Amino acid sequence: MEIKYFDHPHHLLSLSKPKYGSKDCPVCFKRLGSIGTQTYNCSADGCRYGVHESCAKLPQEVQSPFHPPHPLTLQRHRLYVDNYSFFRCGGCNKNWLGFAYRCDDCNFQLDRECAFMRQGKEQLDKKHPNHNHPLALFEKVPTERYKCVVCGKACSSDPDPTYGCWECRLFIHGPCFERKLPPEMHHFYHPHPLTLSATPAHLHITCEACYQEFAWVWYYSCKHCHDFGMDIGCTLLVLPTSTSIKSETQIQHFLHGHPLSLRNNQEVRPCRLCEKGCTGPTYVCDYGRDNNYRTCSKYIYFHKSCLELPQQIYHPFHQYHLLTLLDLSHYSSRRYRKCNSCRKHAFFIAYICESYNCDFILHVECSTVVMPPITYQGHSHLLQFGDLQKFRDADKIVIEINLLECSACKSNISESYAFTCLYCDFNLHLHCGPLPYTIKHKDHIIHPLFLTNSPLPEEVEDETDEFYCHACEEERDPLLPVYYCAECQFVAEFKCVFSQVR
């Protein structure tokens, strides 16, 4: 059988296999010569042109509801990139290879499957409560090209019907169309009301519960927090009425958007809150593990004791505002910032200040510090008395904490302990900071000890080369101040009276 094809000057012959071996069909860009596929090949000698029989029989002109004003003509796309003709379909908004159904007047094109989507005979009498235009029943919906705006799964006319709006490129499964979605709701995972919304065009949003991206779907957003959104599946996930399911207790907790199941964990898993290993009774997120669609992309584990922490606290380190326990994964501007107390990076969960223009962050571990901050007359902020060596050991690398400069004497702080500001780069050596003038010590209960510069007068007079601490009986640094009883000539270096100073 011989035909004349509009895309080629020569006649084409119907053959069971390509005339000159394997080659791509210019219409669909799939391989010619696959088993059971009839092809049309050029009858001229030496011409390697070939096309699938099914592609050659496509109508040259169609009328599509996606573009009512004009008919669309099948034609080779003109834009070539590396010898491939790419085009973006005006229906599914995806890039395709090969021929397109195109309107040259409007610069509009559809791929070959979207061009044959048709509206069924049934027209809905009323609109969906969450959409302004009437919806129609669709036929021949290409699988995987269009997704339901409610559940996010691929639409298909078989077995469930698909409803949609041509103008908005919006599609809904039949069961999802019947599903009643509250326009506004309260969720345990977020303090503000959540409102049913539609994702803006070409914008991908990450669900704050399952951490997966979604686009072109309805979701629940917060009008107060512009970057907070949850997909419908996570938002409407409801706990069963019974707290016991298959001998596993489930709870809802403000630190995670899905219910958590109590398990007896055998493997060591890092707790998302304290980052220490979880074994034994552990709360685990199981959301979506039994289906192949959306699952919680993070492996979430919590110590049972960690979930008993209060959601909000007042802390002496930040006496101005309330601190809230939050997952920093949802706050890109705050993630990877450092804790104001220990100066270690805060990656996951921490107490943060939500007040406007306040970026105070406190690790959960640092929030348990009971030692109050110090008010120093020479500085407007609170000072913390801390162990700098702990910061160095925690980071395992040389960072700016090793290069702290004393704001009083302008020299580097090499000692373990120092006074540091909780809010800015203000630091003081021990002997430059506000140490108590007098203390009592268990190793010298007869008299109080007084803060004194070293070396002591008698040590200078004796021209001694050895300086000892009477509390630990070890050598001490003669340049650091000491606590001293002149009557008994009892000398204690700072590290030995540290607990009394605190």
C-alpha positions in Angstrom: 0.0 0.0 0.0 1.3 3.4 -1.0 0.4 6.8 0.5 1.4 10.5 0.1 2.3 12.0 3.5 2.2 15.8 4.0 5.6 15.9 5.8 7.5 14.2 3.0 7.9 14.9 -0.8 8.0 11.2 -1.9 5.4 8.5 -1.6 5.5 6.1 1.3 5.2 2.3 1.2 3.6 0.2 4.0 6.2 -2.3 5.3 6.3 -4.6 8.3 9.8 -3.4 9.2 11.9 -0.3 8.4 13.5 -0.3 5.0 16.9 0.9 6.2 17.0 -0.5 9.7 16.1 1.0 13.1 15.3 4.8 13.1 13.2 7.2 15.1 9.7 8.2 13.9 9.7 12.0 13.3 6.1 12.3 14.6 6.4 10.6 18.1 10.2 10.1 18.3 9.8 6.5 19.2 11.9 3.8 17.5 10.6 2.3 14.2 10.7 -1.4 13.6 9.4 -2.6 17.0 7.7 -6.0 17.0 4.2 -5.8 15.6 4.4 -2.2 14.5 3.6 -1.4 10.9 5.7 1.4 9.3 5.5 3.6 6.2 8.9 4.0 4.5 10.0 6.3 1.6 9.8 4.6 -1.8 12.7 6.5 -3.2 16.1 4.8 -3.3 18.5 6.0 -0.6 15.8 7.9 1.4 15.7 6.8 5.0 12.4 8.6 5.9 10.0 6.4 7.8 6.9 6.9 10.1 4.7 4.6 12.2 1.5 3.7 10.5 -0.5 4.9 13.5 1.3 8.2 13.4 0.7 8.6 9.6 -3.0 8.1 10.2 -3.3 11.0 12.7 -5.8 13.6 11.5 -4.1 16.7 10.2 -6.6 19.0 11.8 -8.4 18.9 15.2 -10.7 21.1 17.2 -9.8 21.1 20.9 -11.6 22.6 23.9 -8.2 23.8 25.1 -8.2 26.2 22.2 -11.8 27.0 21.1 -11.2 29.9 18.7 -9.2 28.1 16.0 -8.6 24.6 14.7 -5.1 23.0 15.4 -2.9 21.7 12.6 -0.5 18.8 12.9 3.0 20.0 12.0 6.6 19.5 12.7 7.7 21.9 15.5 10.2 24.5 14.3 12.3 25.0 17.4 15.3 22.6 17.3 17.7 22.0 20.2 20.6 19.5 19.4 18.6 18.2 16.4 15.5 17.5 18.5 12.2 19.4 18.1 11.1 20.3 21.7 7.8 22.0 22.4 5.8 22.8 25.5 2.2 21.6 25.4 -0.4 24.3 26.2 -2.6 21.7 27.9 -0.4 19.6 30.3 2.4 22.3 30.4 5.0 19.6 29.8 7.8 19.4 27.2 7.5 16.9 24.3 9.3 15.8 21.2 8.0 15.4 17.7 5.0 16.8 15.9 2.5 19.1 17.6 -1.0 20.2 16.9 -0.5 23.9 16.5 -2.3 27.2 15.9 0.1 29.6 14.2 -2.1 32.6 14.7 -2.1 32.3 18.5 1.3 30.5 18.9 -0.5 27.7 20.8 0.3 24.0 20.5 -0.8 20.7 22.1 0.9 17.4 22.1 -0.8 14.5 20.3 -2.6 13.0 23.3 -3.8 16.2 24.8 -5.2 17.2 21.5 -7.7 14.3 21.6 -9.0 15.0 25.1 -12.8 15.5 24.9 -15.6 16.6 27.1 -18.2 14.0 28.0 -21.9 14.5 27.5 -22.5 15.2 31.2 -22.2 18.8 32.2 -22.4 19.6 36.0 -25.3 21.9 36.9 -23.5 23.5 39.8 -19.9 24.5 40.5 -17.6 22.9 42.9 -17.6 24.9 46.2 -13.8 25.5 45.8 -13.8 26.6 42.2 -15.5 29.5 40.3 -16.2 27.8 36.9 -18.5 24.9 36.1 -16.8 21.6 35.7 -17.3 19.1 32.9 -16.8 15.3 32.7 -13.7 14.5 30.7 -13.0 11.6 28.3 -9.6 10.2 27.1 -7.5 11.8 29.9 -3.8 11.0 29.3 -2.5 9.1 32.3 0.3 10.8 34.3 -0.1 14.2 32.5 -2.9 15.6 34.6 -3.1 15.3 38.4 -6.1 15.6 40.7 -5.9 18.9 42.6 -7.2 17.2 45.7 -5.2 14.0 46.1 -2.3 14.7 43.7 -2.6 11.4 41.9 -2.7 11.0 38.1 -6.1 11.5 36.6 -7.6 8.9 34.3 -11.1 8.3 32.9 -10.9 4.6 33.8 -12.1 3.4 36.2 -13.1 6.6 37.9 -14.5 9.6 36.0 -12.4 12.8 35.9 -14.0 16.3 36.2 -12.2 19.4 35.1 -12.2 23.0 34.0 -10.8 23.6 30.5 -10.0 27.2 31.2 -8.0 26.7 34.4 -6.5 23.3 33.5 -8.0 21.9 36.7 -8.9 18.3 37.1 -10.5 16.3 39.9 -11.2 12.6 40.4 -14.8 11.6 40.8 -14.4 10.4 44.4 -12.3 13.5 45.2 -15.1 15.7 43.7 -17.6 14.2 46.2 -15.2 14.8 49.1 -16.2 17.7 51.3 -13.2 19.9 52.1 -13.6 22.5 54.8 -12.7 25.9 53.6 -11.0 26.6 56.9 -9.8 24.4 59.7 -7.6 24.2 62.8 -4.7 21.7 62.9 -2.7 20.5 65.9 0.5 21.2 64.0 0.0 24.9 63.5 -1.2 27.6 65.9 -3.2 29.6 63.2 -6.3 28.6 61.1 -5.5 27.0 57.8 -7.4 28.0 54.7 -8.0 25.9 51.5 -6.0 27.5 48.7 -4.6 26.8 45.2 -0.9 26.8 44.4 0.1 29.7 42.2 1.0 28.9 38.7 4.5 27.3 38.2 5.2 27.5 41.9 6.3 24.4 43.9 5.4 24.3 47.6 6.8 21.9 50.2 4.4 20.3 52.6 5.4 21.2 56.2 4.2 17.7 57.3 5.6 15.2 54.8 8.4 17.5 53.4 7.4 16.7 49.8 7.0 19.2 47.0 3.7 19.7 45.2 2.4 22.0 42.5 -0.9 22.6 40.6 -3.0 21.3 43.5 -5.2 22.6 46.3 -3.6 22.8 49.7 -4.1 24.4 53.1 -2.1 27.5 53.8 -1.8 30.0 56.6 -2.7 33.7 56.1 -0.4 34.7 59.0 2.6 32.6 58.0 3.2 33.1 54.2 5.6 30.2 53.8 3.5 27.6 55.6 1.5 25.0 53.6 0.2 21.4 54.0 -1.2 19.1 51.3 -4.7 18.0 51.8 -3.8 14.4 52.6 -1.6 15.5 55.5 -4.0 18.2 56.7 -7.1 15.9 56.9 -5.3 12.9 58.3 -7.4 12.1 61.4 -6.5 9.9 64.3 -8.8 6.9 65.0 -11.1 7.4 68.0 -9.3 4.7 70.0 -5.8 5.5 71.3 -4.7 1.9 71.0 -4.3 0.4 67.5 -2.8 -3.0 67.2 -1.2 -2.6 70.7 0.6 0.6 69.5 -0.3 3.9 71.0 -0.6 6.9 68.7 -0.4 10.6 69.6 -0.6 13.9 67.9 2.3 16.3 68.7 3.0 19.8 67.8 6.6 18.9 66.5 5.4 16.8 63.6 2.4 17.0 61.3 1.5 13.3 61.3 0.4 11.0 64.2 3.3 9.3 65.9 3.2 5.6 66.9 4.9 4.3 70.0 7.3 1.5 69.1 9.9 -0.6 71.0 12.8 0.4 68.7 15.5 -2.2 68.4 17.9 -0.2 66.1 19.6 2.9 67.2 18.0 5.9 65.4 18.8 9.6 66.0 16.1 11.5 67.8 15.0 14.4 65.7 14.8 16.7 68.8 18.0 15.9 70.8 19.8 14.1 68.0 20.9 11.3 70.4 20.3 7.6 69.6 16.8 6.2 70.2 16.3 2.7 71.5 13.5 1.2 73.5 10.2 3.1 73.6 10.3 5.5 70.7 7.7 7.5 68.8 7.9 6.9 65.1 6.1 8.4 62.1 4.6 5.7 59.9 2.5 8.0 57.6 2.1 6.6 54.1 4.4 3.6 54.5 1.7 1.2 53.3 0.9 3.0 50.0 3.0 3.9 47.0 2.0 7.6 46.7 2.9 10.1 49.3 4.9 9.2 52.4 6.7 11.1 55.0 10.0 11.7 53.4 11.8 12.1 56.7 12.6 9.3 59.0 11.1 10.7 62.2 12.0 9.3 65.6 11.5 10.8 69.0 12.4 9.8 72.5 9.3 9.5 74.6 10.9 11.9 77.2 11.7 14.5 74.5 8.1 14.8 73.5 7.2 15.8 77.1 9.1 19.1 76.8 6.8 22.2 77.0 5.9 23.9 73.7 6.7 27.4 75.1 9.0 28.6 77.8 10.3 31.8 79.4 14.0 31.6 79.8 16.4 33.8 81.8 18.7 34.0 78.8 16.0 35.8 76.8 13.8 37.7 79.3 12.1 39.8 76.7 9.9 37.3 74.7 8.4 33.9 74.9 10.4 31.0 73.3 8.6 28.4 71.2 9.8 24.8 70.4 9.8 24.6 66.6 11.3 22.5 63.8 13.8 24.8 62.0 13.3 22.8 58.8 10.3 25.0 58.1 12.3 28.2 58.6 14.9 28.5 55.8 16.0 31.9 57.1 16.7 30.5 60.6 18.0 27.0 59.8 21.8 26.6 60.2 21.9 29.6 62.5 23.8 29.2 65.8 22.4 28.8 69.2 22.8 32.1 71.1 24.1 30.2 74.2 26.5 27.5 73.0 27.1 28.9 69.5 26.7 25.4 67.9 24.6 25.2 64.7 20.9 24.6 65.2 19.8 22.2 62.4 16.5 20.7 63.5 14.4 21.5 66.6 15.2 24.3 69.0 13.5 27.0 71.1 13.2 30.1 68.9 11.7 33.6 69.5 8.9 34.3 67.1 8.7 38.0 67.9 9.2 40.4 65.0 12.8 41.0 64.0 14.1 38.8 66.8 16.3 35.8 65.8 17.1 34.4 69.3 17.6 30.6 69.1 18.3 28.2 72.0 19.1 24.5 71.8 16.8 22.3 74.0 19.9 21.2 75.9 21.0 24.8 76.5 17.5 25.7 77.7 18.0 23.4 80.7 20.9 25.5 82.0 19.9 26.8 85.4 22.7 29.3 85.9 21.2 32.8 85.5 22.9 35.3 83.1 24.9 38.1 84.5 24.1 41.8 84.3 27.4 43.7 83.7 27.6 47.4 84.1 29.9 47.9 81.2 27.5 46.2 78.6 23.8 46.6 77.7 23.1 42.9 77.1 23.1 39.9 79.4 26.4 38.0 79.8 26.7 34.2 80.0 29.5 32.5 82.0 30.4 29.5 79.9 33.0 26.8 79.0 34.5 27.7 75.6 36.3 24.3 75.4 32.9 22.6 75.3 32.1 24.7 72.2 35.4 23.8 70.5 35.0 20.1 71.2 31.5 20.1 69.9 32.3 21.5 66.5 35.6 19.5 66.1 36.9 22.2 63.7 38.6 25.6 64.2 35.8 28.1 64.1 35.4 31.7 65.2 34.9 30.6 68.8 38.6 29.9 68.9 39.4 33.4 67.9 37.3 35.3 70.5 38.9 38.6 71.5 38.5 40.0 75.0 36.5 43.3 74.6 38.4 44.7 77.6 42.1 43.9 77.1 41.8 43.2 73.3 43.8 40.0 73.5 42.7 36.5 72.4 40.9 34.4 75.0 42.8 31.1 75.3 41.3 30.0 78.7 38.5 27.5 78.9 36.0 29.8 80.7 35.0 33.3 79.7 32.1 35.7 79.8 30.2 36.0 76.5 27.3 38.1 75.4 24.1 36.2 74.4 23.3 38.7 71.7 26.5 40.2 70.2 30.3 39.8 69.9 31.2 41.0 73.4 33.5 38.7 75.4 35.6 39.0 78.6 38.4 37.1 80.1 37.7 35.8 83.6 40.0 38.4 85.2 38.4 41.1 83.0 34.9 40.1 83.8 32.5 40.5 86.7 33.8 37.7 89.1 32.4 37.8 92.7 34.8 39.6 95.0 34.4 37.1 97.9 33.3 33.4 98.1 33.3 30.6 100.7 35.0 27.3 99.8 34.6 23.8 101.3 38.4 23.4 101.5 38.8 26.5 103.6 35.7 26.9 105.7 37.4 29.0 108.4 37.6 32.3 106.5 36.2 33.7 103.2 38.4 33.8 100.1 38.9 37.1 98.3 39.6 37.7 94.6 43.2 38.8 94.3 45.6 39.5 91.5 48.5 37.0 91.0 51.3 36.6 91.8 50.7 37.4 95.5 52.9 39.9 97.4 54.8 37.3 99.4 55.4 35.3 96.2 57.0 38.4 94.7 59.1 39.0 97.7 60.3 35.4 97.9 61.1 35.5 94.1 59.6 32.1 93.8 59.5 30.2 90.5 56.8 27.7 91.5 53.2 28.7 92.0 50.8 26.2 93.5 47.1 25.9 94.2 46.4 24.7 97.8 43.0 23.2 96.8 44.3 20.8 94.2 48.0 20.9 95.1 49.0 21.4 91.5 50.9 24.1 89.7 48.8 27.2 88.6 49.2 30.0 86.1 50.8 32.9 88.0 49.2 35.5 85.6 45.6 34.6 86.4 43.8 36.0 89.5 43.1 33.7 92.4 40.9 33.5 95.5 43.1 34.1 98.5 42.9 34.1 102.3 45.7 36.4 103.6 45.4 35.3 107.2 46.0 31.6 106.3 47.9 32.2 103.1 45.5 29.8 101.4 45.5 30.1 97.6 42.9 28.6 95.2 43.0 28.9 91.5 39.7 29.6 89.7 39.0 26.1 88.3 39.0 24.7 91.9 36.4 27.1 93.2 34.3 27.1 90.0 31.2 25.6 91.6 31.3 28.3 94.3 31.7 31.1 91.8 28.7 29.7 89.8 
